[in-house]
Amino acid sequence: QVQLVESGGGLVQPGGSLKLSCAGSGIIFKTSDCGWYRQAPGKQREWVAGILKDGFAAYAASVKGRFTITKDNAENTVYLQMNSLNLEDTAVYYCNVPWPSANWGQGTQVTVSH
């Protein structure tokens, strides 16, 4: 059974940074593509970033240049470094492994506010 646990969310001011983590069990990250999604209040869940088995990363246009997805295969963990956060980044962030799939964690809240 796949279990994913996100962490690292919190309250940050505009322009600030956060680093999210997603630790997994029951699945081998080394042989999995991994993704991050987010869901803002009243909106549908949207894709944010993804990283393939070979390390190739892709980003949504809204976060490209500000967010970085990385993966530590030894720790079975995928990360999302978020810089230059703005109000529109406020959402619950979820990891998805393998990407895409029906495997989701519980999410971690990111709130960007003055």
C-alpha positions in Angstrom: 0.0 0.0 0.0 1.4 3.4 -1.0 1.5 6.0 1.6 2.6 9.6 0.9 3.1 12.2 3.7 3.6 15.9 2.8 5.2 18.4 5.1 6.8 21.8 5.2 3.8 24.0 4.6 3.1 27.1 6.6 2.5 30.8 6.6 4.9 33.0 4.7 4.9 36.6 3.5 4.9 37.5 -0.2 8.4 37.1 -1.5 9.2 34.4 1.0 10.3 30.8 0.5 9.2 27.4 1.7 10.4 23.9 1.0 7.9 21.1 0.9 8.7 17.4 1.4 6.8 14.3 0.4 8.0 11.1 2.0 6.7 7.8 0.6 6.4 4.2 1.6 5.2 1.2 -0.3 6.7 2.6 -3.6 10.2 3.0 -4.9 10.8 6.6 -5.9 13.9 5.7 -7.9 11.7 4.0 -10.5 8.8 6.4 -10.3 7.9 9.7 -11.8 6.7 12.2 -9.1 4.5 15.2 -9.2 3.2 18.1 -7.1 -0.2 19.6 -7.4 -2.1 22.3 -5.5 -5.7 23.2 -4.8 -6.7 26.7 -3.8 -10.0 27.4 -2.1 -12.9 27.1 -4.5 -10.7 26.0 -7.4 -9.8 22.7 -9.0 -6.6 20.8 -8.2 -3.9 21.9 -10.6 -0.6 20.5 -11.6 2.5 22.4 -10.4 5.6 20.4 -11.2 6.8 16.9 -12.1 10.1 15.1 -12.2 10.7 11.9 -14.2 12.8 8.9 -13.2 15.7 10.3 -15.2 15.6 13.6 -13.4 13.9 15.7 -16.1 11.7 18.3 -14.5 8.7 20.2 -15.8 6.8 23.1 -14.4 3.5 24.9 -14.8 3.9 28.3 -16.4 2.7 30.0 -13.2 5.6 28.6 -11.1 8.4 28.2 -13.6 11.5 30.0 -12.5 10.3 30.2 -8.9 9.7 26.6 -7.9 12.2 23.7 -8.1 11.3 20.0 -7.8 13.9 17.5 -6.7 14.0 13.9 -5.6 16.1 12.0 -3.2 15.8 8.4 -4.1 17.8 7.2 -1.1 15.3 8.9 1.2 12.3 8.1 -1.0 11.3 11.7 -0.8 10.4 14.4 -3.4 10.8 18.0 -2.6 9.4 21.3 -3.8 11.5 24.4 -3.2 9.2 27.4 -3.6 10.8 30.9 -3.9 9.3 34.3 -4.5 5.9 33.2 -3.2 2.9 35.3 -4.0 -0.6 35.5 -2.8 -1.8 33.3 -5.7 0.4 30.4 -4.4 -1.9 30.0 -1.4 -3.2 26.4 -1.6 -3.0 22.9 -0.2 -0.1 21.2 -1.9 -0.2 17.5 -2.7 2.4 15.1 -4.0 1.4 12.4 -6.5 3.5 9.3 -6.8 3.7 7.6 -9.2 2.8 10.6 -11.4 0.1 10.5 -12.6 -1.9 8.2 -10.4 -4.6 8.0 -7.8 -2.0 8.0 -5.0 -2.2 11.2 -3.0 -1.0 12.4 0.4 -3.1 14.3 2.9 -1.6 17.6 1.7 0.2 20.5 3.4 -1.2 24.0 3.6 0.7 26.9 2.2 -0.6 30.3 3.0 1.0 33.4 1.6 -0.2 36.5 3.3 0.9 40.0 4.4 
